[in-house]
Amino acid sequence: MTSHTTALVWLRRDLRLRDNPVLQYALAHARTVVPVYVFAPDEDGEWPPGAASRWWLHHSLASLDRDLRRRKSRLVLRRGTSLAALRALASECNASLLCFSRLHEPVSRDRDDKVAAALASDVEVVPVHANLLFEPGSIRNGEGKPYKVFTAYWRNAQPQLNELPPPLPAPRALRPPRRWPLSEPLAAFDLLPRIRWDRGFHERWTPGESGAAAALRAFIENAGDYDDARDRPDLTGTSRLSPHLHFGEIGPRQVISALGARKIQGKSGETYRRELGWREFSHHLLHAFPHTPLQPLDRRFERMRWSRRKISMHAWQRGATGIPIVDAGMRELWHTGWMHNRVRMIVASFLTKNLQHHWLDGARWFWDTLVDADLANNTLGWQWTAGCGADAAPYYRIFNPVLQAERFDPQRTYIRRWIPELARLTDRWIHRPWTASDATLAAAGVRLGKTYPKPIVDLRRSRDQAMRAYEHIQTRRE
C-alpha cells in the first residue's frame, strides 16, 4: 500500500532496473517515483572517480536514462553536494520519501548518515541493502569478530546463498510526477576525456544494464570451462562482469541465480561463486577496517622502506619495463581499462616486490585506469599481493613473471597481441628476450634498448633484495 505521494530514488552504484530493491521499495510505498543521480566527486575524499570510471559512468547513466524513458520515466541529474541537491529536489517534487542503497566505503557511510540525519525531519529516509549478497558486518566468527581469512569467511557465508530471495523483475512502468524537475545535461558532468584515449574502451565494453545482461549470457554459455580457463589471459575465460557489478548494472544475486538456472555446478560453478565471495569479503574487510585504503592492515609494513624512483614507476605505468608479461598487462590496461586478474597479480607483485614501490602507488594507478575500479577490491588486491593485508600472500611469495607467463600464456598469444614488437621471436625466447642471442634477436627484428626495452631490473637480484627488506620488518604481527 502506498503511503507517500512522491519518492526520490537516489541512485549511486545501483544503475539498473532489474533486481533493484531500492526502486521496488519506492514503487511499493509511493504513487510517483523520481530517479535521481547526484554527481558529487568532492565527497569521495581521497578516492574520487578516476578517468576510466568516469568514462564508464557517463555511458552507464546515458543507458539508464534510455531504459527509464522506455518506462515513461527519466533520470534526473544534479551536481553539487548530495545534501543540497536532494533537499532541493525534495522541495521541488514535494517528495516525502527518500530511498537509496547502502554504500560501505568509509566516506560514503559518513556522507549518507549526515544526509539521512539532515533530511529526517522533512522526509522519510530509507536505506536499502541492494548491491551485495550479504550486508558487511553480518558475517562474523564465533567470537563475534570480523574474519581476516577468506576461507573461513566463505565457509560461513556460503550456506546462506541458498537463502537468498530470487531476483526482482524490472518494473514495466514507473509512475511519473505531474511535472518533472529540471535536470542537468549529462555533458555538464564532463566525464568523457578531451583527448580520445578511450577508443579501445568502445571496442571492448558496452556499459549499461543491457551490456551487463549480454556479458552475463556470454559468460554463462562458456562457464563450464571457467575453472580451467580463468587463469589464462590469452583466452576469454573470465566473466568480465566486474565493471557491471561495480556500477550496479547487474546485481550479484542475478549472477548467482543465472548460474543455478543453467545448473552450472561442480568445480567451475563453485570456483566462480568463490570469486563473488572474494568480492563480498573485500567489502566485509573494508567495513571492519576502514583505515586500510591508505594504511596497511599489517602494521609492520608501516616501517617498510619503499622505493621513490620515478623512472621505474613511469616504466611500469607505460608498459616499458622490459619484462614482456608485465608490459603486456599494463598495455592492455591502458588500451581497454581492464586487465586479466592473473596478470594483475603478476604486475602488482613486480611493482611492490621486484621494484619495491609502495602498494599505494599501484593502487592509485589502477584506480585511475580501471573501468572496474572498486575501493574494497582494489585495497584487498594490492594489500594481498604486497603481503600487508588480510589473508595476504606470504612475504616470501614473489611471482616470477617469466614462469607465470610460460605457464599461463603457453601459446604466447597474449604477449604477441600486446607486445607486437616481439611477435616474431620464437616461443622459447619471447617471454625472456634478454636471454636470447644477438643473432636470434636480429632475426626477429628486435633490438633491445631500441625497439623494446632492456629489463629495468634483474629478476633474481631484485627478488633477493625484496626478501631482505621483508625479513627486516619481521616482528610479531601487530
N, C-alpha and C positions, 0 to 999 in steps of 0.2 A: 504494500500500500504506500503510495506516495505521500510524503508529509511536507515536502518543500516545493515551492514554485519553480525555482531555478537552482541548479547545481553547477559550480565551476569544477571542471575536471582538470587538475593541474598535472600535465604530463611532463615527464622528465626522461627517464630511460625505460619507458613502457610505451613505445611508439607503435602500437598495434591495436587492432580491433578484436581479434580472436583471443580468447582466454585472457581477457584483461579484467581482473576483479575490480579495479578502480572504476572503470567505465560501467560495469554491471551494477556496482553498488549505487552509482549516481542514477542510473536508469530506473532502479528499483525504488529510489527514495525521492525522486524529483520529477516534475512534469516536463521540464525542459532542461537541456544539458548544453553547456558551453565549454568545449575543449579548448585549453589554452596552453601555450608553451611560452615560458619567460626565459629570454636569453640574458643570463647574468654571470658572465665568466669571472667577474671580480669577486664573486662569492666562493670561488673554488680554492682560495688560498694559494698554497704552493703548487697546485696541480690544476691550472686552468686547461681547457681542452687544447690539445696540440693540433698542428696543422692537418695531419691526416684525419683526426677525429672531427675536426671542423668540416672537412670535405664531406665526410660521411653524413654528418648531422644535417648539412644543407639538403642533400638528396633524400635523406630519410624523412625530414619534415615536409618536403615537397610531395613525397609519395603518400604520406599520411593525410595531407590535406586533400589530395585527389581521392583517396579512399573515403574520406568523410563526406566529400561533396557528392559522391555517388549515393550517399545515405541521407541526403537533404541536410547535411551539416557542413561545418568547416572548422579549420584550425585557426584560432585567434593567436597572433604573435605579438609579444610585447618585449621591450628591452628595459633595462634598469634593474633596480633591486627587486627581488621577488616580493617582499612585503608590500612595497609601494604599488607594484603592478597589480597584485592580487587584491589589495584594498580598493584600488581604483575600479577594477573590473567588478568586484562585488557590488560596489555602489552603482556603477553604470547598468548592471544587469539585474539589480535588485535580488542578488543571489543570497540565499540563506544557508547554503551547504557548500563546503569546500572539501573535495576528496583528492587524495594523492597517494602514490605508492611510497612506501618507506625506502629511503636510501640509507646506507650504512657506513659511508665514509665519515670520519670524524667531523669535518667541517659541514657536511650535508646534514648530519644529525643535529648539530648545533643550530644551523640555519632553520631547519624545519621546526624545531622546538620553539624558536623565537617567533616564527611566523604563526604557529598554532596559538601561542600564548597571546600574541598581539591581536589576533582576529577573533579569539574565542568569544568576546563579548558581543560581536556583531553577527557571526555565522557559526554554524556547527561545523567543526573541523574533524574529519575522519581520515586518519592514516590507514592504509590498507596494505597487507602483505601481498606482493604481486610478482616480484622478479626473481625469487629464489625458491628452491624446493623447500627449504627449511629456514625458519627465522633464525638469524645469527644469535647465539647465546642460548638457544633452546636445547642444544645437544651438549651435554656435559658428562664428565666421568663420574665414577662412583662417589667421589668426594665433592662433587658439585663444582669442579674447576674446569676450565676450558682445556680441551685436548690440544696437545702440541705435536702429536704423531698422527699422520693421516690414517694409517691402517686401523688404529683403534677408533678413531673418529668415524670412519666409514663402516666399520663393523657394527657400531651402534646405530648409525643413521640408516643403513641400507634396508633393514626390515621395514622401516617406515615408508618406503617407496610404495608398498602395496596399499597403504592407507591414503594415498594422495587422491583427492577428488578428480574426476575426469575434467579435461579442458572444457572451457566455456565456448560456445559458438559466438561468432561475431553478430552483433545486432543487425537486423535487416534495415532499420532506420533509426535515426536519432531525432528526437523531437526538438526542433529548433526554437529559439526565442522569437518573440514577435519582431524584435529589432536587434540586429547583430551589432555588437560594439565594434569600434574601429580596431583595425589590425595593422601592424607594421608590415611592410613588404619584406619578404624573406631576404631579398638582396640587401636590405639595410643592415642585416647582421654581419655582412662582409665575411662570410665563411669560406668562400672559394679563393684559391690562390690567384694572384695577379700575374704571376709568371707560370705558364702552363706546365708544371712538373707532374700534373695528375693524369696525363694521357694513359699511362699504364693502369691506373685505377679503374678507368672506364672499361678497359679490356677485361678486367678480372671480376669486377663486382657489380651487383645490382642492389643498392641499398633500398630498404623498404620492406614492408611485410610480404609483398608478393615475391620479392627476391629471396627472402628468408624461406618462404614455403618451397620455392623451387630448389634452393640449396638443400633443404631437408629431404625432398623427394629424391634428388640425385644421390645423396648420401645413403639413404635407406636402400636404394637399389643395389648398392655395392657394399653395404655394411657387413655382409658375411665375410669379407676379406679384411675387415678392419684390423683385427689383431695382428695379422701378418704385414699389412701394408702401411700401418700408421707411422712407422719409423723410417719410411723410405721417402726422402724429399724428391726423388725422381718420379714418383707416382702420385696420382691424385687419390691418396689413401686416407686422408683425414676429412672431417665433416666440413671444415671451413665455415662453421656456424658461429665462431667466436664473436665477430663484429655484430652479427644479427642478435646474438644473445646479449651482448653488452648494451646495445641501444634498445633492447626490449622489443625488437621487431618480431621476435618469437620467444615464447617462454619455455623454460626447461621442462615444465610439466607436459607441454606439447611434444617435446622430443622423446621423453620417457614413454608417453602414450603411443607415439608412432613406432618406436622400437617394439613395444609389446604387440601392437596391432599386426605388424609384419612378422611377429613371432621370431625376432632376431634374439635368440637366446644363446646359450653356450658361451664359448670363450670370447668371441667378438662382441656379443651383446654386453657381457659383464665388463669387458675392458672399456667400452665406451661409457657405460654407466659410471665407472670409476673416474673417467675424465670429467664427467659432470660433477661427480663427488669432489674432485680436486678443486673445481670452481667453487663449490659450496664451502669447502674447507678454507679457501683463501679468504672468503668473506667472514667466516667464523673467526679466523685469526685476526683480521683487521678490526673486527668488533671488540675482541678481547684485548688486543694490544694496539691501541690506536696510535702509538708513537712510531710504529715500525715503518711507515712510508719514508721517514727521514732518519731513523736510528735503527741499529741492528738489534734484533731480539737477544742475541748472544752478546752481552755487554763486553766480553773480552775484545771484540773487534773494534771497539772504540779506541783501542791502543794500537791498532794496526797502522803501519806506515804505508800509505798508498802513494802511487806514482802521480805526479802532476805534469808529466811530459805531454805537452800539447801535440807534438809531432806524431806520437804513437796513437793518441786519441783520434786525431784527424785521419790518420791512415785507416784505422778501424772503421770509422764512420763512412769513409769513401769506398770501402771495399778494396783497399790498396795495401794490404799487409804482406802480400807475397805468399800467404797460406791459402790455397785455392778454395777449400770448403768454407773458410771464414769469409773470404771476399765474395764468393757466390751468394752466401746468405745475406750479406749486407747490401749487395746489389739488388737481390730480389726484394728486400725490404724497401729500398728507395724507389724501385720501379712500381711495386704493387701495393705497398703499405702493409705487407704481411710477410711472415717468414715461417717456414715449417718448424714445428715445435722441437724436433730433434736438432735442427740447425740452430735454433735459439739457444739451446743448452750449450752447443759447441762454441758459438761466438761469445756467449756470456762467460764461459769458463776461460776462453782465450783472453778476454779483456781483464777479468778480475784476477787471474792466476798467472798466465804467461806474461801479460803486460802489467799486472798488479795495479790496475786502476780501480778506484773506488766503485763499488757496485752501483752507487747512486749516479755515477757518470753514465753508465749503461742504461739504468732505469729511466733517466731523463731523456736520453736519446730515443729509446723505444717509445716513451710517452708521446714524443712529438711526431714520430714517423709511423706508428702502427695504427691501422684503422680499428683494431680491436683493443686499443689501449684501455686497460681497466686497472684502477689503483690497487685493488686487492690482488688480482692475478699478477700484475707487474711486480708488486712488492714481494709476494711469496716466491715468484720465479727467480728473481735476482738474488734474494737472500738465500734461497735454497742452493743456487749454484755457487755463490760466494762462500757458503758454509756457515753463515751467521744467523740463519733463521730457524723457524720451527721445522722439524723433520728434515733438517738440512743434509745435503751431501756431506760426507766426512771431509775434513780439511784436506786430507791427502788424496781425495778423488779429483784428479785433474785430467780432463778429457785430452786424449791425444788426437788432434784434429785429423791427422793423416789416417790413423787406424779407423777412426769414426767414418771418414769419407769412404775408405775402401770397403767397409762393412755395409754402409747404408746407401751408398751410391755405386753399386757394383758394376753397373753398365757405363758409369761415368757420364750419364745423360745430364744430370743436374749441373755438373761442372761445365760441360760443353755448352749448355744453354746460357749460363750466366757469365762464363769466362770464355768468350769466343776466341780470344787471342791465344788460348791454349788448346783449341779444339783439335788441332792436327797432331798433337802429342799422342803417343800410344797409351793404352790403358795403364801400362806399367809405370809411366812417369807423370801422368797428368795430375795426380794428387800430390806429388812431391817433385816439381820440376827442377828445383835447385840441386837435386841429386843426379840429374841426367847429365850425360856428357855434352860437351860443346857441339859435337857433331850431331847428336840426337836433337838438341835444341834447334840448331841451324836448319836441319832437315824439316822441322815443323814450323819454321818461321818465327821462332821465339828467341828474343834477346833479353835475357834477364837484366833488369835495371833500365831497359828501354821500352820494349813492348809489353812487359809485365814486370812488376816489382820483384826485387830480391826480398826474401823474408826479413822483416824488420826485427826479428828476434830469433834466437836459436831455441828450438823447442825443448831440447833436453836441458840445456843450461838454465833456461827460464823456469822450467819445472823445478829444478833443484833450488833455485832462488826462492820460489814460492813456498816450497816445503820448509826452508829455513825460516822464512817470515812467519809462517803459521806456527811452527814449533816455538818461536819466540814468544808468542802470546798465549801459549797453552798453560793455563792455570785451571783451577777448579771453575767449572761453568757457573756463572752468576745467575 
